[in-house]
Amino acid sequence: MILISITITLVYLLLIGSFAFGFDKISVFKLEDLPSKTKFSIVIPFRNEAENLPGLLKSIPSLNYPKELFEVIFVDDASEDDSVETINKSLGNQPNISILKNQRTSNSPKKDAISIAIQHAKNEWIVTTDADCKLPKYWLDCFDTYIQKNNAGCIAAPVTYLAENNFLNRFQLLDMLSLQGATIGGFGINKPFLCNGANFAYKKALFNELNGFKGNTDTASGDDIFLLEKAVKKYPKQVHHLKCEHAIVLTHSQPTWETLVSQRIRWAAKTSAYKNGFGKFTGLIVLLMNALMISTLLMTILGAFNLKIFLYLVIIKFNIDFFLIYKSALFFNQKGVLRSFIVGFLLYPFFSVYVACVSIFSSYTWKGRTFKK
């Protein structure tokens, strides 16, 4: 058991360390004052988001980008609240704003919604985001400048949570910073395996060439990851990460532990469908390391594992986790969340292992619907 524990810990150390190294390999992109050229179609699927939409709707008119160069396509996925009315009241009668109704053809409502929007999109670049997000003023300027200066066909960009003054929010924010660190780090070591659909751009032609979400529609989530996998496989040199502070999209964390668990089960349920070997390997090592923390803790309490070795394992994990999250916190200007790192570090193994186990055997509920794995 000691040999297995040391092996898992060393592999974990090398893996997370490689992400920290890769994080620095991706240079921070500096926004330049270039004439705007790229035409964008912003795609925003939504379902029962009346409560969250005001922040997004306020940020869209504040975008600095020329209005004639972008359109916004909302796709209503059978909302049962006042979402449509909220959008119409705020942005109605604008020529570059449209609302479509989703047409369900698969087990994945969001993929269906994005596919419908892309069929109607007029512009060459698709940018997806979510209805509970807030868009930064120079969001499209960042994408445009990057596209003008790089040969890109698919661009992942940064996402983080809005900071709130409670532990549940900080727990999620630490997790998000870890995920963003791994995302950026993966691009830095030429092993991109993560992205976030709340801030994801790709050419319409590329989407069509890759046959969109075909082959992944049985999995309810994963509109971002599965498309990234296809793009990386076909055109690896055209898949980039836009590491720019002016491109950071802000979204809301989950309001309760119940909704957080449901969200994470939804995320975990798609991992078995991953085709990226490195992504699967990363998920496995992270899960094994968290399970190792729990099992060795219990064995140490029962006197079946060496206390000193257990403490060494904990110290190694603590330091490498903190190292990566600290880098992310600096980039996202969210260092304040680090005050909850110790408590979050102690809680996270139990949380992640529970979510992983439940996702294997259980369905999950999201937006009032129940999905099977």
C-alpha angles and dihedrals in degrees: 000000000000092000092048091048093050092047094051091046094050092048089048091049092052092045098050090039089056089053091051089050092046091048090064092043090067105076119220106258114233117217112234130199098247126152108268113251113152120094115217136195109203111208119202119176115193142179124181094342100138090121094051102035099081093073092051094043091052093051097049096067088045093062109121094216121108108268093222089063099057142043130195119221116192116192117202111214098199096294115195096196135059097286096121092046090049092054094045092048092051104035106011123137094027114131094221094051123082137166121211130186117239118245111209114221101148146025090273114075094184094052089049090051094050092046091052091049093050091052088058097038114119099195136075098238125058118204118187127201137156133257093242094057135102116219122217119239096247096038098121092036088061093051092045095050091046092049092050092052100039139048096241133156099169126029129188116199137190126281131180140165126263107253118245131179100253136087096242090059093046091048090055092043091055089051092048092049089051091051092047090049090053091044095053092037091053090055089047093058092042092252103110109181106145137057137150124240090214087075112020131129134188141158115270088225090055092050090053093044090053090049090244113251095344109143094027104060094103088068111076097213134032102084087145105038098046093049090048090053091053093048093048091051095048103033109012094166092055095056110094143166120231102215099185129135091217090058097056112126116206122214137175124264119227114280097220139029089243094058090042092055090047091051093049092047087053090052093046094047092070097053094087088061094055114122094189106100093201091052091052091047091051093049091049095049093047091049092047091049093051092045088049091056091055097043096046090047091055092044091049091052089051091048094246097114132051111260094211093053090047091054091049090053092049093048092050093050093043094053099044092045091050092047093057096040091048090056090051093046090054093051094046092042091235103123091137090076090066090080087077095046097103095051091042090049092054094046101041100075091057092045096048096045091048092051092047093051095046092047090059096057107020139072118224138220122229130168090353094308131106119224129192120218 
